[in-house]
Amino acid sequence: MMRENDLSVFAFSLSAYLPARVRQWASQISEQRTSLNETTPFAWLFAPSPANLGFALRTTCAALLALTIALWMEMDSPQWAPMTAWIVAQNSRGQSLSKAKWRLAGTFIGAVAGVAYLAAFPQSPWLLFPALAVGAGICCGYATFLRNFRSYALVLIAFTCTIIVLSAANQPDNVFMIALSRTTYITLGILCESGLAMLFAPRLDHVAQQEILGRLQDALCGACRGMTDLLLGHQDGLFRSRALLGSIPSLADQTEFSDIEMGPHSHAGDHARASLGAISTFLARGLSLHIHMRAAAPLPEVFQNTLQKISLLLSQVPNQLMGDHPVEAATSIRLMLQHHRSDCLQRAVDHLVRFQNLRLTNTSPTPEMRDLLESRILEGALAKLLLELDVALAHFIATQHPLPHDHFRFDQHPEKDFTLALNNGLRSAVAICIGGLLWEVTAWPEGAIVAMFVAVTSTRFSSFENPVQASNGFLRGAVWAAIVSFFLVFWILPQQASNETLLASLFFPMLVGGLALRSPAFGGTAAPYNNFLPFMVGPANHTRMDEIMWLNSTPAVVLGIGLGVWVFRLVLPFDAAAERWRLRRKLVRDLRNLASSQKDFSTSDWIALSGGRLAQIIRHAGTSPDPVTEAYLAGAMGLMTIGLVVLRLQHVLTYENLPTEQAQSIQHVLKTISHIHGYSLQPAQAASHALEKALQAALKKHNLSTHLELARAVGSLEVLRHELAENATFLDMTRRFHVRAPQNNRP
């Protein structure tokens, strides 16, 4: 059996060997002398990138430093300090700082709530657990309305309160000290992680600015590629635009962390969100123009020439923006966009002049007059499209070259989904009641641990749209932590009597967990593994966890997490089909409210809302979307376009410059949309009828102001007629949306 001196020698030799080996790995990777790539199995372990290796080393050292200080301070549960260091460690400093701030806030409030709960219900478990469940349900439900780590803070209040109450249930006189101790552990872990991260992450503002630059470059290039295909009539443009629209809400959320890194006085994040919003509007207008061109086919030859020039310009934007000088490229692109936009507007005026001249010489409309009217409408739509891209590029430039005395602010609040909030609150409340009931009925000495981790799991994932999928990795990570801790507790740690050898034993398992945390395939499993490994090892000053303690506590932890995951399958389980059906009802209901003016939407609000729904459908689809999901995405895009056209028509009606007959026909179209319930082609027919009236009036009216408003109505109604007919089945709220599977043709 290895003696303590031998173990010390081994630990010191290991500590001398590892830095040399790490430097060798980093050198090999930087010089590209390894044959492994990112797709190779376990490449994240055997050939990690320097950034991933640095993250794993830094966080491992932070966790071990937190554990060392906790042991030095003779804390009763030092394992919570390294657990916290791993919990707040994120891929970027902005994420880590945000999570640390909100974790501190949630911990302090949860600690106060825990003391208050136990003081209010001493020795009354049948009142205490329902009260805890109600409080946790309210926190988890309201967390659904918040974004990023603000949501995490509310969840943390719920399970911090539960942990303190359960830890002090058998010793209520010590509840204040237990709450204070837990707050101390959390603060210590956060300080250690933040301190080491600050040492190895200089120039955060420059890194954040580069992240914003790369994020916007990708979005702008993707938008221009998709728009080029849309203008040329390629189907790929529709898929690219749809995917980018669905990803923009996530990109806007990530900008918040770059904001934190750049400091409170920078407005680069606001400009980045404004640029992403303009890109969304650019894509939405492009989809509407694409549909308009399909409805107006064959296009006038003069407009086809314009389309070719604009398509060529947009196709060149990605190469220019991705060059060495993206800001200068964006400035030159803006000049070209403004030039082409001026040309579009000038051609629209020329078409109007020629149209008026033909009307003077012709008593009845001619095909040439129709072509001129259609060309002018399309030129105007193209000019608005270029304007949105110009706005996006202006904000892109402002993120890299801040303006003096800039006070620009841009933010969009997420939609409040009350149904999802109610489901989330009920899940967490039921889970806490189940954990408490199990403890009370069985009187298991370790039942408090089971109830504690049931609460941790159920509250942690309650605010997720699909908690079943999100929590599966949580259980896998806990099982891996149990397996590794088994070897540490049974074979390695019993032979060690010093804290130094304890830290050396934990170094490699934590380092592997840190590397896995940066791997997309293993991140969901690595996070709980890193979090729970210190708890299952149970480091302490004067004792080591023995076999009996491990067999009592570790299975209880895994069982509690398993029960928490099981609750998500039992209580209001997530069903992708049911969730799509609910989203579809919300889409149609919002469209009806928009048409009846019951809700006041701006264009940007409607696009943001529609983009959020698209993102939800894409997330629910998982990694392999089926034909039903594709049909839902197409329907959601169609309803977004219909909503934009409805807003345009309402804007036209606001000026009260239309003839009475045409205004009434448009109002009738909006009324039919507001009363959509079952399958009906009446809205499309009403739009077609209104289009005929508006087109006839536009070709005959001599009043220029009235003619211009009629032309706007004609362009909108052409799109509306097409989209209402195309999405009549999707608008039918009396039945589920089914897509027939393609049948194989057999001879």
N, C-alpha and C positions, 0 to 999 in steps of 0.2 A: 504494500500500500504506500502511496506517495506521501512523504512527510511534508510538514508545513514549510520547511526551508526549501525543499525541492519545488514546491508550488510557487513560492516567492520568486525563486530563480527563474522558473518558467514564465511567470507573469512579467518580470522585468525583461526577459529576452523577447517575449512576445511584443512588449511595448516598444522595444528597439527595432524589431523586425518589421512591424506593421508600417511605420512611416516610410521606411525605405521601399517597401513593396508598393505602397500607395504612390510614391513618386515615380516608380518604374511603370506602373499602370498608366498614370497620367501622361508620361512621356511617350509611351507606345501609342496611346490613343491620339495624342496631338500630332504625332508624326505619321499617323495612319498606317502603322505597321501591323495592325491586327486584321485578320481576315473575317472577323465577326461584324455583322451589321445589326441594325435595330430589329430586323425581323427574325434573326436567329434566336431559337429558344434559349432562354437564360442569358442572353447578351447583356441584359441589365445588371447581371451579377458578375459575369466573367470579363466583360469589356464595357464597363460603365463610362459614360461621358464625363469629362472633368467637372461639369456643372453638377451632375447627379452625384458624383463621388464627393464633391465638396459639400453639397447639401447633407448627405448622409453622415459624413464625418462631423460637420458642424453641429448638427442636431443631436448626434450621439454624444458628443462632448458636452453639449448643453444639458442633456438629460442626466448624464453622469455627474456633472458639476452640481446640478440641483439636488441629486441624491446625496452627494458628498456633504453639501451644506446642511441638508436635512438631518443626516446622521450626526454631523458635528453639533447641531443644535439640540440633539437628543429628542427629536420629534417622535410622537408615538406612532404615527403612520407615515413614514417618510416616502413610501412608494407613490403617494399622490403627487409629489413634486416632479419626478421624471415623467409621470403620466401626462401632466399638464404641459411640460416642455414639448412632448411629441404631439399633443393635441393642437397646440397653437402654431406649430411649424407648418408653413404652407409653401407653395411653389414660388411665391413672390413676397417681397418684404411688405408690400401694401396689404396683401391678404393676411399675413402674419400679424401686422400691427392692428388691422381692423378686428381680426378675431380675438387678439389679446385684449383690446379695449372693451369689446362687448362681452367677452368672457368674464373680465373683472366686474363689469357692471352687473351682469347676471348673477355672478357668485355672491356679491355683496347683498343684493336684493333678496336672493334665495336664502341666504343665511339668516337675514332678519325675519323672513317669512317662516323659516323652519322653527326658530325660537318662538315666534308668535303662535304657530299651530300647536306645538307641544304644550305651551302654556295654556292654550284655550281648551285642549282636550287631554288632560292628564289621565292616564290609565283608562282611556275610553276608546279602545280600538275600533268599535263598531260605529263611532262617530268620526274618529280621526281619519280613517281611510276614505270614507265617502267625501269628507271635506277636502282631503288631499287630491282626490280624483277630480272634484269640481274645479279646484284651483288650477290643477295641471291642464284640465280640458280647456279652461278659459285661456291660459297662456298659449297652448298649442294651437288653439283655434285662431287667436289673434295673430300669431306668428305667420299664418298663411298670408296675411295682408302685407307683410313686410318683405324686403329684399335683402339678399346677401346675409351678413352676419348680424344684422339687427334682428332678423328672425331667430337666429341662433341664441341671442341673448334671452329672449322670452322662453325658449325651450330650456335654456340653462337654469332659469329661475325655477322652473317646474321640477327638474330632477335634482337640483341642489337642495331645494327645500325637502324633497322626499328623502334624499340620502341623509341629511342631518336629522330628520325626524326618526328614521329607522335606526340610525347609529345611536341615538340617545333614548330610544324607546325603553330600554332596560335600566337606564341611568338618567332619568329626566333632570336630576339636580345638576348634571354636568353639561346640559344642552348648550349653555353659552360658551363653555370652553371648547366643546366639539365644533360649534359653528366658527369660533375664532380660529381654531386649528385648521379647519378646512380652508378658510379664507387665506391663512398664512401659506399653506401648501400651494394654492393656486397662484398667489402673488409671487412666491419664490420661483416656481417653474416658469412663469411668464418673464420675470426679470432675467433669469439665466438664458433663456432662449433669445430674448430680445437683445441682451448684451452681447452675446457671441455673434449674433447675426449682424449687429451694427459694426462690429470689428471687421467682418469679412464681406460687407456689402457697402463699400463707399460709393459716393456719387449716385445716390438713389434717384435724384431728379433727372440726371442724364439717362439712366437706364429706363426710367418710366417714360421719358419723352421718346426714346427709341421704340419702346413697346407700343405706344400710341401711334407712332409713325408706321410701324409694321402692320398694326391692326387696320389702320385706315387705308394703307396702300393695298392690302389684300381686298378690302371691301370695295374700294373704288375700281380696282382692276377687274374684280369679279362682276361688278355692276356694268362696266363698259363692255366686257365680253358678252354678257347676257343680253345687253341692249343691242349690240351689233347683230347678234343672231335674230333678235326679235324684229328689228327693222328690215332684215333681209328675209324674214318669213321662215327661219329655221326653227324646228321644234326644240332643239337643245336650249335655245334662249329662254323658253318658258320654264324648263326645269331648273336652269341656273338661277333665274330670277326668283323663282319660288323658294329654292333652297337658301339663297342669300337673305330674302325677306324673313324667313323663319329663324335665321341665325342672328339677326341684328339685335333683338332684345338681349340675348346673352352677351354680345359684344359691348352693348351699352352698360350692362351691369359690371363687366370686367373693368371698364374705364374708371369706376369708383376707386379701385385699388391703386391705379396709377395716380389718381388725384391725391391720395394719401401720401404717396412717395414724393410727389412734387411739392407738397407743402400747402398751407391754407391760403396763400396769396396767389396761387396760380389758377388760371381759368382755362388751362389746356383741356382739362376733362370736360368742361362745359362745351367748349368748341368741338371736341371730339364727338360728344353726344349729338350736338347740333348737326355735325357733318353726317353722322349715321342716320339722323332723321331725314336730312335732305336726300340721302341715298335711297331711303325707303320711298320717299315721294317720287324721286326720279324713276325708280322701278315701277311704282304703281301707275304713273303717267305713261310709261313705256308700254305696259300691258294694255292700258286703255287705248293707246294709239295703235298697237298691234291689232286689237279687236276691231277698231275703227277702219283700219286699212283692209282687213278681211271683209268687213261688211260693205265697203265702198269699192271693192274690186270689180272690174279692172281699174287700176289707179291711172290718173292722168299722166301722160308722158312727162310733162314738165316737173311733176312732183317726184316721179321715179328718178330723175336726174339728181334732184336735191337729196333724195334718200341715199343714193350711192355716195355722194360726197360726205354726208354726215356719218354714214356707216364706216367709210374709210378713216375719217377723223377719229371716231371712237375706237376703232380697231388698233390704232397706233398709240392710244393713251397708256395701256399697260406697260409697254416697253419704255415709254418715256418716264413714267412715274417710278418704275423699278430701277432706274439708273442711279448713278452716283450722286446726282444733285436733284432730288425729288421736288424740293420747294421751287427751285428755278424752273423745273419742268412744269410744275403745276401753274406757275404764273404765266408761262408762255401758252399753256393749254387754255387758260382762261381768256387770254387775248384772242385766240382762234375761235373759241366758243362764242365770245361776244361778237366777233366779226360774222360768223355764220348765223348767229341769232338775228343780227341786224339785217343780213341778207334775207332771212326767212320773213321777217316783218316787212321788208321792202317789197318782196315778191307778193306778199299778201295784199299790200296796198295796190301794187300794179294790177293784180287780179281783180281787185275791187273796181279800179278805174276802168279796165276793159269790160267788166261786167256791166257797169253803169252805161258805158258807151253802146254796148250791144242792146241794152234795154231801150235806149232811145230810138234805135233803128228797127227793133223787132216788137211787134205787138203781142207776141206770145213767146213763152220760154223755148229756148233751143237747146240741143245737146251741148253746144259749146258753153252756154251760160251755166248749165249744170256742172260741167267740168271745172269752170272757173270758180264756182261757189264751193265745190268739194275741195279743190286745190287750196283755196284760201283758208278753209277750216283746218285742213291738214297742216298747212304751213304755220298757222297760229298754234296748233297743238305741238308741233315740233319746236317752235320757239320757246314755249313753256317748258318743254322737256330739257332743252339746253340750259335754260335758266336755273333749273334745280341742280343740274350738275355743276354749274358755275358757283352756286351757293355752297354746295358740298366742298368744292375745291377751295373756296375762300376760307371756310372754317378749318380745312385741312392745313392751309398755310398758317393760320393763326395759332394752331397747336405747336408749330415749330418756331415761329417768329412772333412772340407775344407782342401785342400792341401796348403802348404806354397808357397808363391809367385805364386799363381794361377792367370793366365791371360786368362783363357779359355773364349771364346765368341761363342755364338750360336744364330742365329736368322734366320728366314725365312720370307721373305716379302710376303704379301698377293697378290693374283692375282688382277690385275686391270680390272674390269668389266666395259667397256666403255658404253655398252648399259644400264646397270643399273644406271650408273652415269648420263647419259643423261636423263633417265626417272625421276630420283630424282630431277635433276635441273629444268626440265620443270614443275613438279608438284608444287614445291615451288614458281617458278616464276609466274605461272598462279594464284596460290592462293593469292599472294600479289597483283596482278593486280585486282583480283575480289574484295578483301577487299578495295583497294583504290577507285575503281569504285563505289562501294556501298556507300562509304562515300561522294564522290563528287556528285553523282546523287541525293541522298536523303537529303543531307545537315543536317543529323541527328547530334545533338550536341554530342551524345555519339558515333558517327560513328568512331572516332579515336580509341576508346577502341575495337570496333568490328574489325577494320582493324589490330590493334595491336595483338590481340589474334588469328586472322586468320594467321598472320605471325608467331607467336610463335608456333602454332600447326603444320603448314605446314612445317616449317623448322626443328622443333624438330624431326619429324618422317620421314622426307624425305629420310634419309639415311638408313632406315630399308628396308629389302627385301619385307616384307609384311606390309606396313604402315596402311592398313585398320585394320588388326588384332591388331597391336600394339597401335593404337590410340583410339580404342573403350574404353579401360579402362580409358584413359585420359578424355574422355567426361563423363563417369560415375562418376569419381572422382570429376569433376567440379560440376556436379549436386548435389552430396552429400555435397560438400562444400557450395553450395548455400542454401541447405535445413538447414544445421546447422547454417549458418550465419543468416538465416531468424529468427530463434528462438533467437539467440544472439542479433541481432539488434532490433527486435521488442519487445522482452519481458525482456531481462536481462540488456543489456548495457544502455538503457535510464535512468535507476535508479541509475547509477553509475557516480560519479564525480571525482574519484581518479584513478591514474594509477595502484595502488595496486589491487583494486577490478577488474580492467580490466584484469590484468594478472591472477588473480585467476579464472576469468570466462573463460579465454582461456585455462587454464591448462588442464582440463579434456578432452575437445574435441581434443586437440593436443596429449595428452597421448594416447587416443584411436586410433588416426591416426597413431601414432608411433608403437603401437602394431600390427595394421593391416598391416603396411609396412613390417613387418618381416614374415607375413603369405604368403606362396606361392599362395594361392587362391585369396587373396585380395591385394597383393602388387601393381599390376598394377592400381588399383583404389585408393589405399591409397596415393600413391605418389602425384598425382595431387590434391587430397583432402588436403593434408598437405600444398602443395605449394600455393593453391588459397584461403584457408580459411583466412589468414591474409589480403589478398587484398580485399576480399568481406566484411570483418568486418570493414576495414578502420580505424585502431586506429590512434588517433591524440591527441595532447596536449590540445587544447582549444575547440575542437568540438567532437561530436560523430556522426557517420553516422545515419541519420534519415531514415524514411520510404521512403521519396521521393528520396533521394540520392541512397538508396539501390535499389529501383525499376528502377532507371535510369541506374545504373552501372552494377549490378549483372546480369540481363538478357542480357546485352550487352556482358559481358564476356562469358557467356554460349553460346550465339548465335555465337560469334566469334570462339569459340572452335568447335562448331557444324559445322560451315561452313568449317573450316579447315579440319575436319574429312570427310565432304561431298566431298571436292575436291579430296581426295584420291580415292573415289568411282567413281568420274566423269572423272578425267584426268588420262589416262593411268592406269586404275585400275589393281590391282594385280590379276592374274589368275594362279592358281597353275598348271593347265594342260599346259598352254602356257609357263610357266616358266620351267617346266620339259622338254618340247619340245626344248626350247632354250638351256638348259643345255646339253641335249642329242646331239644336233648339235655341241656344243662346244667340248664335249668329243670325238666325231668322228673326228672332224676337227683337234684336237690336236693329236689324234692317227695317222691320215694321215700325218701330218707334222712331227711327230716323225719318222715314217717309211721312209719318204723321206729325213730325216736329215735336214729339213728346220728350225727346232728349236733344240737348244742344251739343252737337258734335262739330268740331272744326275738322278740316281736312287732315291735319297732322294727327289729331286724336283718333280719327277713324282708321287711318293707316296704322298707327301704333297698336290699336286694339286688334285689328285684323292680323297684323304681324305676330302679336302674342298668341292668337288662336292658332295660326299656322305652326308656330313653334311648339305648341302643346300637342297638336296632331302628330308632328314629326317625332316628338319625344315618346309619345304613346306607341308609335309604330315599332320602336326598337331598332334592331340592326337590319331587319329584312322586311321592308314595307310590302304589304300585299296589295292586290288590285283594289280592295275596298278603301284602304288608306290613300292610295293614289287618287281614287275618285273623290274622297273627302277633301283632299288637298286642292284638287281642281275646283270643287264646289266652293270651298272657302275663298279661293282666289276670285271666283266669279262673283261671290257676294261682296267682296271688297270692292271690285270694280263697279258693281251696281250701286253700292253706297256712295262712291265718289261721284258717279253720274247724278244720283239723287241730290247730292249737295250742290252740284253745278246748276241743276234745274231750279232748285230752291233759290239759289243766288240770282238766276235770271228772273224769276217771278218777283223777287224783292224790289226790283227797279220799277215794276208796274209799267213797263214800256212796250209790252206785247199787246197785239190786238186781243179783244175779249174772247173771241172764239178759240184762238190758239192757246191763250192762258188757261181757259177752262179745260181744254183737252189735256194739257200738261198736268193740271191739278187732278184730273180724273185718273191719269196714269199713277200719280203718287198715291191717290186714294186706294186704287186697286192693289198696289204694293203693300200698303199699310194693313190691308185686310187679307193678305195671303194666309191660307191655312192648309188646304188640301192641294192635290195636283190640279193645276189650272193653267191654261194658256191665255187666259183673259188679260193678265198684265202685259204679256208680249203683244197681244193683239191691240190693246189700248195704246201701247207705245208705237206700234206700226201705224195706227190710225192717226195719232198725234203727229208722227213724222210726216205723213203725207200732207197734212194741213199746214204744218210749219214750212215744209219745203215749197209748197205752192205759194204761200204768202211771201217767203223770202225771195222767190223769183219775180214777184209782182210788185212788192212794196217799194215805193219811191222814197219814203222817209229813211234817211241814212241811219239814224239812231235805231229805229225799229228794225231795219234790215240787219244790222249788226247783232242785235239781240236774238233775232230769229235764226241767224246763222249759228250762233252758239247753241241754241236749242236743237237745231238740226243735227249738229255734230254729236251732242249728248244723246239724243233719241236714237241715232243709228247704232251707237254702242249698246244702249239700254235694250233695244228691241232684240238684238242678237243674244245678249247675256240672259235676258229673262226667258227666252225660248230654250237656250242651251241648258239652263239650270232649273227648269221647271220641276224635275224630279227631286232635286236636292232641296227645293223650297217646300216640298210636300211634307207637312208635319204630322200627317195622320198615320204614317207607317215608317218602319225602319228603312234605311238606305241600303239596298242590296245591289251587288254587281254580279252579273252572270259570268261564270267562269268560262273561258274559251274552250270550245269543244274541238277535239282532234278530228280531223277529216279522215274517215276510214274508207278504203276502196270497197 
